[in-house]
């Protein structure tokens, strides 16, 4: 009797063991970045960017931003830097 290999079953097991945990980890890191960095900056900009109330970004902000960018979790900014 010939043994049949079930690649789809192996792929599904890999996704269940690694993929879901990876997505959950990415979601937790992304949520932390949003709550501690993005939301305060958005609120500050909405209030007119008063100099005295500039939000202090955490020391880990550039590292987490780089991590989320490299892993593809952050989308590129659609904002233009200057007049067109």
Helices and strands as residue ranges (DSSP letters): H 7-14, I 15-19, H 20-33, I 34-38, H 39-46, G 51-53, H 61-70
